[in-house]
Amino acid sequence: MIKRVFAQQLDIGGNQVEGPLKGPGGSSIDNIGDVISIVLPPIIITAGIILFFVLLISGIQIMTSAGNPEKLKVAGAKITWSLVGFVMLALSYILIKFVSNIFGLGQGLF
């Protein structure tokens, strides 16, 4: 069933799209694991970059708070939640690797 979905011929806005879908370098996309292995690395890299900038901005806010307890509290909360986001990002990466190894999805995943 999945092979038929990826191999169909579509007409999108007057443009013909014929399957099978092609990935980077012209490699064919045969299953959902191949799609995940193409889409996920840029998403994780982008999330890491956003995390870095949130930590950087929060650190600057702490340094420029001039001892104001309210500003310190807000900046501290941002750091706490960005670290929680980092842990979730790392755990999602580990979970994806684990599940892809179990089910054999996208052998080149990461």
C-alpha positions in Angstrom: 0.0 0.0 0.0 2.7 2.5 1.0 4.7 1.8 -2.2 1.6 2.7 -4.2 1.2 6.0 -2.3 4.8 7.0 -3.0 4.8 5.8 -6.6 1.6 7.6 -7.7 1.4 10.3 -10.3 0.0 13.7 -9.1 -1.0 16.9 -10.9 -0.3 19.8 -8.6 -1.1 23.2 -9.9 -0.5 22.1 -13.5 2.8 20.4 -12.7 3.2 16.7 -13.0 4.8 14.9 -10.1 5.7 11.3 -10.9 6.8 8.7 -8.4 8.7 7.2 -7.0 9.7 10.2 -4.9 13.4 11.2 -5.1 15.5 12.2 -2.1 18.7 14.1 -1.9 21.2 12.9 -4.5 18.5 11.2 -6.5 18.0 8.4 -4.1 14.6 6.9 -4.2 12.2 7.2 -1.2 10.5 3.8 -0.7 9.1 4.0 2.8 8.2 6.4 5.6 11.6 5.7 7.2 13.3 7.3 4.2 11.1 10.4 4.6 11.9 10.7 8.3 15.6 10.3 7.7 15.5 13.2 5.2 13.3 15.6 7.2 14.4 15.0 10.8 18.1 16.1 10.9 17.4 19.7 9.8 14.6 19.9 12.3 16.9 18.8 15.2 19.7 21.1 14.0 17.2 24.0 13.9 15.9 23.2 17.4 19.5 23.1 18.7 20.3 26.5 17.2 17.1 28.0 18.7 18.0 26.5 22.1 21.5 28.1 21.9 20.0 31.5 21.3 17.4 31.2 24.0 20.2 30.3 26.5 22.3 33.2 25.2 19.5 35.8 25.5 18.5 34.5 29.0 22.1 34.8 30.2 22.3 38.3 28.9 19.0 39.1 30.7 20.4 37.8 33.9 23.6 39.9 33.5 21.6 43.1 32.7 18.9 42.6 35.4 20.8 44.8 37.9 19.6 42.7 40.8 15.9 43.2 40.0 14.3 40.1 41.4 11.5 40.0 38.8 13.9 40.1 35.9 16.1 37.5 37.5 13.0 35.3 38.0 11.9 35.6 34.3 15.4 35.0 33.0 15.9 32.0 35.3 12.6 30.5 34.2 13.7 30.9 30.5 17.0 29.0 31.3 15.1 26.3 33.2 12.6 25.7 30.3 15.3 25.9 27.7 17.3 23.2 29.6 14.1 21.1 29.8 13.8 21.6 26.0 17.4 20.4 25.6 16.7 17.3 27.5 13.5 16.6 25.5 15.5 17.2 22.3 18.2 14.7 23.4 15.6 12.2 24.5 13.7 12.5 21.2 16.9 11.9 19.2 17.7 8.8 21.3 14.1 7.5 21.0 14.1 8.0 17.2 17.5 6.1 16.9 16.1 3.3 19.2 12.8 2.9 17.3 14.5 3.1 13.9 16.9 0.4 14.8 14.1 -1.9 16.2 11.9 -1.5 13.1 14.6 -1.1 10.5 13.3 2.2 9.4 15.7 4.4 7.3 18.9 2.5 7.6 20.8 5.7 7.1 18.9 7.5 9.8 21.3 10.1 11.3 
